[in-house]
Amino acid sequence: MSWPNRITIARLLMVPVFVIILLHSRDHWGYRYGAMGLALLLGVADAADGILARRIGAVTRIGSILDPLADYAFGISAMVTLSIPGVLSEDAGVTLPYWVSVTLVSRALFMLGGAVILYLVCGLFQGLPSASGKAATVMQFVTVVVTCLSPDLLAWVGPAAWYALHGVWGLTVMLAVLSLLGYIRTGSKLLAAGGHTG
């Protein structure tokens, strides 16, 4: 097994660890920072495995499948957990808004469903990388980090911090929707090329 694929598998295995740490965030601020640090590490690993695979010529079919799966697993788990009232702070209002988590989780599930359809119809089962998709993934990690920091930001800056938080969340949602539209367009072309336009 190539090193890029090992990194990707490690990313998948760290998702439940991230969730467990995050669920203890209310007990002590150190858990929040631990979850935030792990999210940063997973973000760096996400970039590293792709760069390494291209540099050493180890781009594989299994890698192109596992990489987006690792992104989806982390994204869905993080969004759902961060949306639980009281998970970050005793103040139940300090949480990831549902309009963010529902949008990002729905996008991930829609794209997973689309990947299955492409495989069943065209025999194609791999990621469809795009600039907007990569930007959305980066902002997803930024959203996790910023949301983990939100109790401290609100304590340091006050209510004005909500403007910054909503700015980050809004940009993340916008990029997620744009990337989804791009994936739908690409997927439709692939289905049409396979003789299925309906």
HELIX and SHEET records of a PDB file:
HELIX    1   1 TRP A    3  LEU A   23  1                                  21    
HELIX    2   2 TRP A   29  ARG A   55  1                                  27    
HELIX    3   3 ARG A   61  LEU A   82  1                                  22    
HELIX    4   4 TYR A   98  CYS A  122  1                                  25    
HELIX    5   5 ALA A  131  VAL A  157  1                                  27    
HELIX    6   6 ALA A  161  ALA A  193  1                                  33    
END                                                                             
